[in-house]
Amino acid sequence: MPRGSSPKRERQYEHIKDSAKKRGESTDRAEEIAARTVNKERAQAGESKTASRTSLKDKPAPQRGGEHSHSGAQGPTYDQLYADAQRRGIKGRSSMNKKQLQQALGR
């Protein structure tokens, strides 16, 4: 954690790191996830000197919830499927709905 971080952010970092480890992430990866998440929260709360535009524009992690989850009840979001189809160069993706994108991607 950066120098001068609050006790709240220290607890948040440890909680996120422990959660990531329980999900099977390596220690290094768990620490990276926790640090990135806490740094983003600090930037959005105005607690850091510098912040990227994407950190400030994106939703906070607690508000975002499971939107980016790949294993939720409905699986990946439409936007995730569309981005994947775009990367793979699937034709006609702009007129497809979520179910059609899943089929085109073989999911």
C-alpha positions as CSV (number, residue, x, y, z in Angstrom):
1,M,0.0,0.0,0.0
2,P,1.2,3.5,-0.7
3,R,2.6,5.6,2.2
4,G,-0.1,7.6,3.9
5,S,-3.0,5.4,3.0
6,S,-5.8,5.3,5.5
7,P,-6.7,2.4,7.8
8,K,-9.9,1.9,5.8
9,R,-7.9,1.4,2.5
10,E,-5.5,-1.0,4.3
11,R,-8.5,-3.1,5.4
12,Q,-10.0,-2.9,2.0
13,Y,-6.7,-4.0,0.4
14,E,-6.4,-7.0,2.7
15,H,-10.0,-8.0,2.2
16,I,-9.7,-7.9,-1.6
17,K,-6.4,-9.8,-1.5
18,D,-7.8,-12.5,0.7
19,S,-10.9,-12.8,-1.5
20,A,-8.8,-13.2,-4.6
21,K,-6.6,-15.9,-2.9
22,K,-9.8,-17.8,-1.9
23,R,-10.9,-17.7,-5.6
24,G,-7.6,-19.5,-6.4
25,E,-5.5,-16.5,-7.6
26,S,-1.7,-16.6,-6.9
27,T,-0.4,-14.4,-4.1
28,D,1.2,-12.0,-6.6
29,R,-2.0,-11.8,-8.7
30,A,-4.1,-11.3,-5.6
31,E,-1.9,-8.4,-4.5
32,E,-2.1,-6.9,-8.0
33,I,-5.9,-7.1,-8.1
34,A,-6.2,-5.6,-4.6
35,A,-3.7,-2.8,-5.3
36,R,-5.4,-1.8,-8.6
37,T,-8.8,-1.8,-7.0
38,V,-7.8,0.2,-4.0
39,N,-5.8,2.7,-6.1
40,K,-8.9,3.2,-8.3
41,E,-11.1,3.8,-5.3
42,R,-8.6,6.3,-3.9
43,A,-8.5,8.1,-7.2
44,Q,-12.3,8.3,-7.4
45,A,-12.5,9.5,-3.8
46,G,-10.0,12.3,-4.5
47,E,-7.4,10.7,-2.1
48,S,-4.6,10.4,-4.7
49,K,-2.4,13.1,-6.3
50,T,-2.7,11.5,-9.8
51,A,-5.5,9.6,-11.5
52,S,-6.1,8.2,-15.0
53,R,-9.1,9.4,-16.9
54,T,-10.5,5.9,-17.0
55,S,-10.2,5.5,-13.3
56,L,-12.2,8.7,-12.8
57,K,-14.8,8.0,-15.5
58,D,-15.6,4.3,-14.7
59,K,-18.1,3.2,-12.0
60,P,-16.7,2.4,-8.6
61,A,-16.2,-1.3,-8.0
62,P,-19.0,-1.6,-5.4
63,Q,-21.5,0.1,-7.6
64,R,-20.5,-2.0,-10.6
65,G,-21.1,-5.2,-8.8
66,G,-21.1,-8.3,-11.0
67,E,-21.6,-6.5,-14.3
68,H,-18.2,-7.7,-15.5
69,S,-18.6,-11.2,-14.2
70,H,-18.1,-14.1,-16.6
71,S,-19.7,-16.6,-14.3
72,G,-22.9,-14.8,-13.2
73,A,-26.4,-16.1,-13.9
74,Q,-26.5,-14.7,-17.4
75,G,-22.7,-15.1,-18.1
76,P,-20.8,-12.3,-19.9
77,T,-22.5,-9.0,-20.6
78,Y,-23.7,-8.0,-24.1
79,D,-20.8,-5.5,-24.3
80,Q,-18.2,-8.2,-23.4
81,L,-19.6,-10.5,-26.0
82,Y,-19.7,-7.7,-28.6
83,A,-16.1,-6.8,-27.8
84,D,-15.0,-10.4,-28.2
85,A,-16.9,-10.7,-31.5
86,Q,-15.2,-7.5,-32.7
87,R,-11.8,-8.9,-31.8
88,R,-12.6,-12.1,-33.7
89,G,-13.9,-10.2,-36.7
90,I,-17.4,-11.7,-36.7
91,K,-19.5,-10.2,-39.5
92,G,-22.9,-8.9,-38.7
93,R,-22.2,-8.5,-35.0
94,S,-23.8,-5.0,-34.8
95,S,-27.2,-6.4,-35.6
96,M,-27.0,-9.4,-33.2
97,N,-28.6,-9.7,-29.8
98,K,-26.9,-11.3,-26.8
99,K,-28.1,-14.8,-27.6
100,Q,-27.0,-14.5,-31.2
101,L,-23.5,-13.2,-30.2
102,Q,-23.2,-16.2,-27.8
103,Q,-24.0,-18.6,-30.6
104,A,-21.6,-16.9,-33.0
105,L,-18.8,-17.1,-30.4
106,G,-19.6,-20.7,-29.7
107,R,-20.7,-20.2,-26.1
